[in-house]
Structure formats: C-alpha cells, structure tokens
Amino acid sequence: MQDNPLLLLGISTFFAAVPAVIWLFVIFSKAEKGKKTVLLIFLLGCLTAPALLGLQYLWDEFPQFNLAAFIENNVQSQNAMFMWTFVLFGAMEEIIKFYVVKAVDQKTLLVNRINDAVRFSLAAALGFSFTENIYYLYQFWPSVSQGELIGMYIFRSIFTTCAHMIFSGIFGYYYGIGKFTITLTEQQKITGKSSFITRLISELFGISLTESFKQKMILKGLFLALFIHATYNYLLQFNAVLPVIIFVVLGFLYLQYLFSRKTGHLILTIDPSSKKGSVMAKKDEDVVVELMGMWFNEKRYVDVLHICERLLERDPDNEVVQLFKAKALDKMDDKDTYKKILNTVVKTKDDLSENQKNIISKYLTEKESKQKIANTLPKQETKPLQTEQKEASPQSKDVLDKFTGEGTFSLKPKK
C-alpha cells in the first residue's frame, strides 16, 4: 500500500468519512434547514484544511512571512513558544471556519436564529476535521504500528472531531448574538443594561453602539474559541489524555446547554413583508414593555411571561417581546409549573395552541384564587430606561388596566 499513494488516500478517506457521516447524522438528522444547505457548509468546511496547508506551503516559499518561524525564533521559553504557536494556528483555523458560515449566511440568509449559527458552525468544523483526519491517516498509516493507528483513529474520530466542533460552535454562538444585535440591544436598553466595553469600542472606532456590540460579540467568541483551542492543543502536546477527555466532555455539555436555551430557538430574521402589524397603539405598547422590563429586573418572571403572552396576541411578530419571553423562560426554575406548561414554547414562530392557552389561563386563575395576591408596583426607585422613576406613572396604570382587563392579575393595591 505504501507503493500506491492513491490507494492509501482512498482508504484514508473512507475511514475518515465514517465518523463524519455519524456526526452529521447525530447533529442534523432533525435539522429544519434543507440537507443540501448542510452538505454545502460541510463541503466548504472540507476546503478550509487544504487552504491552511497551502498557506504553510507559501510560508516555506516566502520565509520572511512565516509567522510560525517568527514565534519559534523569538520566544525563548518552550512552553510559551508552544502556546503562541497553538494560538496562531487556532486563530487561523477558527477564522477560516467562521468565514465559511458568514459567507453563506450573507448570500442565503442561512442564520435565522442563534442556534442556526451554532449548528452550521458545527458543520463547517466537521468538514475541517474530516479533511484533517484524512491527512493524519495518510501520513501515519505507513509509519506506525496497527495498534497505534487504531488508537489514533478512535481518538481523533471521537474527541478531536468533537473538540473542533466545540471550538467553532462557541464562536458561532457569539456570531449569532452579534447578528441579531438590534433586537438584543433594544431589550438591554429596556432593562437598563449597559456595557462599558461596548461604549469604549464605539468611542474608539467612531461606530454606533449597535455595531460596537456586534463586533464585541464576534471578538468575544473568537477569543473564547482561541483560548479553548490553544488549551486543548497544549494538553495534547504533553499527552495529557485524561485531562483532554474531561476538557472535551465539559465543552460538549456547555454546547448542549447553549442549544437548550429558549433564546437560541427564537426566529429573529423574518421577511418584513410577512410581519403582522400591531393592533395596539405604539405609545401604549411602549408603556407596557417598559413595565415588563422593570418586572424582569425584579425577577418576576411569571408576570413577565404573562404580559408577553398578552402583548404577542396584539403584536405577534414583536421580536423584543419574544426575546423577553424566551429569557424569562431561561431564568425560571425548571421545576416551576408555569415553565413546565410552556416547555415547548418559542421553539418556532408559531404561537401557543388554543389548548395550551386554555391550560395556562386555568393555571393562572387557580393560582390567583388560592394565593389571593394582587401584584403591585414597587415603591423603590427603578431605572427602566434612561430616566429614573419611583413607581409607574398614572399613564402606565391606565394602560395596563386596559391591557389586563380580563382580571388575570391586577395592579390595584390590596385593601
């Protein structure tokens, strides 16, 4: 087989394809996007590894541009040299995989929710890992024992492939957040949240706060992916197999956690022509949303969910309200009865079914009859937006009395 490179390449490709097909099935068997799109991202991801090999070839031809050699020649400490080298190659890998997803998204509007960015980053990473596994099998098959080859194949098929998907998945998550900056920053303004780093980037580069937040999220995702990638490679360098396995398992669990969040399932990119107009006056809706932001800060998540349901009946495509609803569900205790009822909500654009609405109304009615507690506005100072106020204005009370006229909860103080 050593005398027949094409045969060796074919066998290496076949064995590298086995884990790739299994991972593709596990991740995308229930994907809502078309299988052709998944395949496109995967195939483009396959080209990223050869592109990096081509770059290293150019470095050999033009050594004055060889960044790896620059690090090796100028960093004295061996550990520091290893780490900087891993950071360099990790950065190149993550950036090129990221641009596969970004380029396709810009052409096709591939990413409609945060979890889409994560999922398709996994496909690009899987393509990269598939090609990389072919290279390693082709290189080492003739020079190592059968036992060593099998061990390397199993380890790379499971842990190295999973690690690449974790690196890119985390980067993709923050890219997804950055893409939906307008909705997220609007929600943050309502709750009085602000970021010093976002303001600093905005002032330094003369860009809007929205664009600054977007760039901050992309940089945060890149730095996190780089740190995890470099740490993984550093542990591998010293054959710390058990820490590597623990490291990968923890990363996998973290990705699972990101996928489980309701905010990640929200569809935040829709055709503007298909959006339904609100049947509620804009000024009245702003008042109710402002109050909802106050309650969210006070961790009154059941009340936030209730008010979101009412708002979405009047303005079903309001992305900020949908985001409040999703975040409230994420914040609530998993044992909460209300959350159990809404466990399948906000995974799609569709609202609650009539049956679910009846269950929720019944639950809220029983809760009020048992507890006989009327929710009241707080007396202390709050900062829902840029201005300070001690309690809701008479306008807020009037609007909310109309908004909650069915009597599910009341703002009137107890007698």
Steps between C-alpha positions, in 0.01 A plus 500: 500500500796735558582461130150606397428853632156516334390180671628629834318829446178319412513276808584799723206693355263209558593456865496877563152516346350249746505728810411802283181331376409391853550852640299651213212264572510569876503877459283556193257208482226723645622830355234734363728632225531305174756224483655665193591805706661283765698317234614829347634627832669166565668492159621859533633408843694216334688760295621694804764246606666487154491881495704512822741240361539723195580795724772300673639409157520870416684559827761250388533682169508845661658451846497874572122466550515181707328591827560158653875532440490852643350368824747212516799730451393778736334327797758352736279297733395170347162500674431857387611412148261205491213711629554786252529252214175335604331840525621590149379181334183496710421855387551411135281190529216671685495809278494301175223269630306804621516668160349193333182547704507878472546498122212256441281689748555828318400339171205290615387635841591161640496611865151593624560424868797474732495120498527504120837673532615233746369208298654605170828588666501137612455389136795714385714366785401145412613557142834634623546204735410250225773632270748523786433136593569395140835679519600338830400149388683542170813628676522251786352180354832376355716606798321383816388165636148372447413553867627858498311572180173365642547699822569820306200438274258445788629798697487738204161371383339561838687758703694707245199527270276591792757756619505675161121523507507641853751773403298605196163455670590748773629747242181450300286568807650845545479568128129424525462743790690764300276452197186581699654801670210738442245281678737413786619855564142629498411243765806602705401868485155417635651315797755778562801283410811659353853387418813703562691305235227562241512874569881497494516325160240742367700805610840365391394404148223754445229242436144468630426317823314236302799429274731518802296234681511279191879523469542439872300177478700374201830579674379337820408184309838497324697544822303229679544259209873583485550449872323163500673392177848595625440333836387180329809491275728582792366204700540276197860612460582342836285190440263592785228272362271489805489882544434530126204261522358686802556829319309381192213355705457829688503692173239265355275552803538876465391483135201289604411771751517768229273292274245458780451873557170638376669816370699289255180360343342837424456584133642852480526539122172502311371654179390859586214474251354208695508673839165574658430846628419561863139566592618692806592869498877551493509727805288254701721209395814694601355559847421131550844392370665749737312350792592151379867603513457609863343168593774310319765679709305411813496131392121489475529260210148354516356851473738575212386185318136590556540851366700366204213267411258793501733718293561227244126459450497863384846513338599141409822591313649727766851356534583692819196355678587153371852546638367605843279191499787269408737652756238478773460129424878456513514672839220305663552190711447182297263376771269800464151389392459790262827413326394137465184613324700721264784251453451475124430869437723734289664220309323615186332815374157354571323616814329282759224265397150566630529200732825634651343842546205346685736304727698813583187706569367227729833477684519876553140516621558220752821665616321830568205342675731309733754770572264802477795725442484805281832598343589861576757732355820544705538808714881522470680687224557314175671586172307335220655722234706819510277672754439426867157450650378377835194318372293466187332816378120537494528445123670164560223396738225608262657320205567183696148499646373495142765250396415258782128560502419131520602502864778242492712732709443849635707804594251621755632495858348265749238650730 
